[in-house]
Amino acid sequence: MSEERKLSDILLEMAKILMRNPDREPSEGAAAAALLIAHVAWNRSVGLGMGNDGYRTILETFEEEEPELWERLKSRDVPALIDELMRYKREHFPDDGRRILTCGIPNGKVRVEWLPAPEPGVDANDQLHLLSLIRIGDIDGAIRHVQKASNLPRDMAATVVAQYARGMATPSVYSPGGRAQPATKSAAGKAGRPATKSDFLRRALARNPDLDLKELNRRWARAGHPGEISSSLASQVRRELGISAACGWHPADDHPEKGTAPALPKAEKKAAGPAQVYQLKVPLKGTKPPVWRRIQTADTDLSDLHDQIQAAMGWHNAHLYEFTLDGRRYSVSRELEDTEDASAARLGRLLKRKGQRFSYVYDFGDSWDHEVVFEGRVAAEPGASYPRCIGGARACPPEDCGGVWGYRELLEATGPRREEFLEWQGGEFDPAAFSAADATRRMRVGRP
């Protein structure tokens, strides 16, 4: 009996064969092509994707873009490796509930992500399309996909896409250098957390806002999760997604009587607002003319501040982030090593003095570095809602445009080059545009 092979070994061998040189490590292009084949082949094996010839359609895009690589892809050994990959799936994951494999190469490392099966009632190909758009970095395309599939406004669709992006599990990362790396751990050394109840609720309710608590708990249990979802958590997530509390899901044999209006939710007592709020200026370093925002927020944690900055700036919340304050690093604890949990770090404990500065970096590929300046605590305005944006200048740079240098090239481009940039961005980009009211509206999405 042959020795069991790791999936990462199969992918690496596939990439080397594509290069026609098994003694060298694969180039990023060859590895990307191999992973693309593996991605489609795997989903073929579990009944997802585009059918038996789907991978050939994808590979044909390389014929025009990478003719030399295309010649390697026609190797007669590639189909055999695809078959081996499919055998591996059948042998090692026979009861995996139609899990989805998606692959990418962020920062030069092959990332293999195991995604859970779609919820009952969710179209598998529809979800696969959404996850694939997120994986390749087409966030605008993913938002448009959610808008069309779920009939949601753009801001709410962007929130759904952001939750999917942050909830994508990454239990194994394989480096082309030949060393398998374990899943990342938090600073405390704990293993990455499984999908949370909040993530589960956001995904289920984004697809079907009429699900009631009973049905949500039934699906939660069916997915193999322990415990129950509380009514308070379900209500909180409904508010985040802007779903009316009057919505309710009814089984086929349990419809309300005709002519009976659904019970209206009881009016909730409005909580008293904060006496003081924190005022922060958030300039984006390296931008000329400067892009910046000024926001006000009640005492909150850094995880929520991340969401606020994303909304105020106009980012899509599609990449990892990191705060650095007084020499300590904070992020999502399950995503980055040597960082503290941002959700456990509150402004009231961290901000000691007016004028204090700290760093907020978003997207480690483009490396958008924001220098956050604490301008002090100010009296809250009676009747005002927080958080809010009270000032700023210029539009947020486009996502994935190449960082500050790519953004400068976009601003300086003229003629056909500028038209090419604009076409890539979807047809319009006004770098001078800014509205504090629009920024506040984005910041308020999902908040009471």
N, C-alpha and C positions, 0 to 999 in steps of 0.2 A: 504493500500500500504506500503510495507516495506521501511525502511529508505535506502537512497542511500548509497552505500558503496564505499569507495575509493579503487583504484587499489592496493595501498600499503597495505591496510588492508586485501585484498584478498590474496596477496602474503604472508603476515605474517601468516594468518590462515593456508594457505597451508603448510608452513614450520612447524608450530606447530603440525599439524596433522601428518606430516611425522615423527616428533619426538615422537608421541604418548604421549605427555605431554603438554597440552595447558596452563598450569600454569607457564611454564618456557619460557624464551626467546629462540628462535631457535639457535642451534649451527650454525657455519658458513657453515659446510658441509650440514646440512639439508636445510638451506636457499639457498645454491647454487643449490641443487637439485630441490627445489621448483621453483626457478627462471628459471632453465633450462627447466622445464616442461612448465612454463608460456611463455617463449620465443618461444618455438616451437608451442605451442597451439595458441598463438596470430597470428603467421605467417600463420598457417593453416587457421585461420579464414579470412585472407585477400588474400588467394590464393597463398601464398608463401611457401617456405620450401619443405619438403620431402613427403607430402601426409598424409593421415589420420593415418597411423601407424608409422610415422617418430619419434614421441616422444618415442615410445616403443624401437626403435632401439637405441636411445641415452641412455635411462635408463638402457638398458641391460649392458652398459659398467660398471655400478656400481655393477653388480652381481659379477664380479671378483674382483674389486678394493675395494668395500665397502659392503661385504655381509650382515652386520647388517643393514646398511642403505637400502639395496635392499629389505629387509623384510618389512621395513616401507613403501617403495615406492609401494608395492603391496596392500596397503590399498585400500579398495573399495571406500573410500571417495575421493581419488585423482581424478578419472575421473569426479566426480560431480563438484569438484572445477575447473577443466579445462573447463567444460561446462559453469560454472558461469563466468569464465574469458572471454570466447567467447561471452557470452550474454552481458557482460559489454561493450565489444568492439562494438558490433552491436548497442547497445542502445545509447552509448555516442559518438561514432565516426563513424556515418553512411556514411559520405561523406569525409573521411579523405584522399582520394587519395592514398589508399594502402600504408599507412605509415608503417614503420618497427619499432618494439620494440626490443631492445636488452638490456640485463641485465648483471650486474657484481657486485662484492663485493670488490671494492678497499678500503684498509684501514679499513676493517670491516664494511663498510657502503654499504647497498644495493643501487646500482645506476641503475635507470631506464632511458634509453635514447630513445627519440623519434626521429627517423631519417626520413628525407623526402623521398618521393617516388623517384624511379629512374627517370632519365631524359628520355624523349621519345626516343625510340630506344635502350635503355640500358636494357640488360637482368636482370630481377629482381632477379632471383636466383643467377646470377653471382655476383651482387652487395651484396646480402645478405651474400654470401660466404666470400667476401672480408671483409665486416664489422664484421662478426663473427670472422674471423682470427685476426683482429685487437683487438677486444674486449677481446679475451682469451689470448692476448699477443704473439701470434705466428707471429711476424713481418716478420721473414724470409719467412714463408709460404705465408704471404700476398704479399710480394715483388715478390716471384716466381709466384704467381697467376696473378699479374698484368703483369709480363713479358710475361707469356703465353697468357693471354687474349688479350693484346694490342700490343704484339710484340715489347716491349720496352727494351732497355738495362737496366742492373741492377740499375745503378745510377739514371736513370730517373724514373724507377719503384719505387725506394725508395722514391724519391721526391713526387710521386703521393700518395703513402701510407702515408707519413708524412702529406700531406695536408688533406687526409681523416681523419686521427687520430685527427688532430687539429681542424677539422671542425665539429666533432661529437658533436651535441648539447646535453646539460645535464640540462634540465629545472627542474628536480626534483630529489632529493636524499633522500632516506628513511633510517633512522638508525634503526637497530634491537632493539635499546633501546626504541623505541616506539614513537619518535618525528619526525615529518615530517619537513624537512629543506628546505627552499626556495632556488631557484636558486642563485648561487653566484653573488655578485655584486662587482664592482670595488671600489677602494678607494674613488672615488668621489660619490659613492652611486647609480650609474646608473645601470639599469638592464642589463643583458647580451645581447650582440648584436646579431641580427639575422645573418643568413648566408650572407656573403658579396658577391659583384659582382666578386671579385677575386676568392673566393672559388668556386663559381658557374662556372666560366670560366675554372678553373683548372680541375674540375671534368668532364665538358662537353668535353673539348678539349682532355683530356687524353683518353677518350673513342672514340672520333671521331675528329681527328686533321683537317679534311677537312671542318668543319663548318665555314661558313663565318659570317660576322657581322650581316647581315640581319636575318639569321637563328638563331644565338645566341640570338638576341633581341626578336625574336618570341618565343623562348623557355623560356626566362627570363619572358616575360609577361604571358605566359601560366601557369607558376609556381606561378603566383599571386604576383610577385614582382613589386614595383613601379619604375618609371624612366626608363632610357635606359642605355645600356652599350656603352661607348665611344670607338672609334676606337683605341685611344692611349692605353687604358687599355687592350683591346683585344690583341694589338700588344705586349705589355709588357708581358702578360701571355704566349703568344706564344713563346717569346724569353726564358722565364723561363723554358718552357717545351722542348725547342730545336726544335720547329716546324717551318718549312720553311714558310716565308711570302708568297711564291708563291702558297701554298696550298689554295684551295678554294672549298666550298661546292656548288653544283648546284642542284636545284630542278629537278624533273624528266622532267618538261616541259621547263627547262631553261638551257640546256647543251650548252657549247660553240660550235661553229661551228667546224666540223671536220677539222683537218689540221691547226687549229689556236692554236699556242702555248700560254700558259698563260703568262700574262704580268709579267715581272720580276720586283721586287721591286726596287725603286730608291736607289742608294747608299746613305747611311747616312753619314753625316760628323762626323768623329770620334771626340768625346769630348776630350779636353785636360785632361791629367791625373793629379793627385794631385801633388803638389810640395813636400809635406811631408806626411808620413804615420805613423800610430801608430804601435809600435811594442809591442806585448804582449807575455808573456810566460804563458802557461797554464798547470801546473802540476796537475795530478790526485792524490789527497791526499790519503795516506794509502797504496799505491802500492809499492812493493819492489820485484825486481828492479823498479825504478820509471817509470811511463808512463807519457809522457809530449809532448807538442807541442809548437812551437814558430811560431806565425803568424804575418803578416803585413796587415794592412787594412787602407783604407782611413777613414775619419771621417764618422761614421755611428751611427745608434741607437742600443740599446741593443737587440731588437728583431732580427735584422739582425746579430748582433754579436753572438747571440744564434745559429742561423743557421750556421754561420761560424765555431764555435767551434764544433758543431755536426758533420759537414763534415770533419774538420781537424782531430778530434779524431777517427771518424769512427762509432759514434753512429747512431741510426736509427730514431731519432726524433719522438719517439713513446710515450713519456711521458711528463708530465709537467716539468717546470723548474722555477728557481728563482735566480735572482741576488740580492746580498746584498752589498751595497756600502755606506759608511759613515752613517750607521744605517738606511738606507732607502731600502725598498724591491721593486723589479721590476719584473713583469712577464706579462703574457697575462691577461689583465685587466678583461676579462669576465670569467676567470677560477678560480682565487684565490682571496679570501678576503684580505683586508688590504695590498694590493700591488698597486704600481703605474704602469701605462702603460709603458711597456718596449719600445714600438715603439715611445714614445714621449721623451725618454731620450737618448741624444746623447753623444758620447764620448768627443767631444770638450767642452761640458759643465761640464762633470763629472770628467774628469781626469785632475788634477791640478798639479801634481808633479811626477817626475821620481821616481820609486820605490813604487808607490802607489799600494796597494793590495785590491782586493775585491773577494767576493765569488760567485761562480756559481754552483748551485746544480741542478742535473738532475735526474729525476725519484725518487719520494719521497718514493717509496717502497724500492728500492736498495740503494738510497741515495748516488749517486756518487757526491762527493764534490770536485770541482776544485778550486784551489786558483789562481786567475788570477793576474799576476804581470805586471804593466805598466813599460816597459823598456825605454820609451821615444819616442819622435818623431824623425824619421830619414828621410834623403833625399830619395825621390822616385827615382828609377832607370829609366832612359830614355827608353821608349819602353816597360817597364814591365807592366803586368796586375795585378790588385789587386782586391780582397784579395788573399793572397797566404801563403803557409806554407814554412818556410825556415829551419826548424829543428824539431827534436823530437826524441823519442825513444820508441820502443816496440809497439805492437799491442794494439788496444782498447780492453778492456775486453768484453766478450760476453754479449749481452743484457740479462736482467732477470736471471743472474746467482747467485743472492743472495748478491750483493754488494761486498765490499772489502773482507769480510770473505769468501763468496762463491768463489770469484776469487782466493784467496789464496789456498783454498781447491782444486780448479781445477789445479793450478800450482803444488801442492804437490802430487796430485793423481798419483798412479802407477798401473800397471797391469790391472786387469779387471775394477777397479774403473775408471781409466783414459779412458779406451775404452768406458765405459758407458757415461762419460762426452762428449767424442768426438762424439759418436753417437747422443747424445742429441743436439750437436751443428751442426750436419749435416756432420760429418765425418772429418773435419779438423779445426785445430786452432793452429797457430804458434805464441806463445806469443812474440817472438823476432822480428817478422816481422814489418818493418816500411819503408815507402817510402814517402819522402816529395813531390815528383812529383805526386804520387797517391793522397795524401791528397789535394794538390793544385787542381788537376783535379776535385775532388769531390766538393771543395769549389767553383769552377768556373761554375758548372752546372747551366744553366739557366741565366747566366750573360752575358752581351754583351762583 
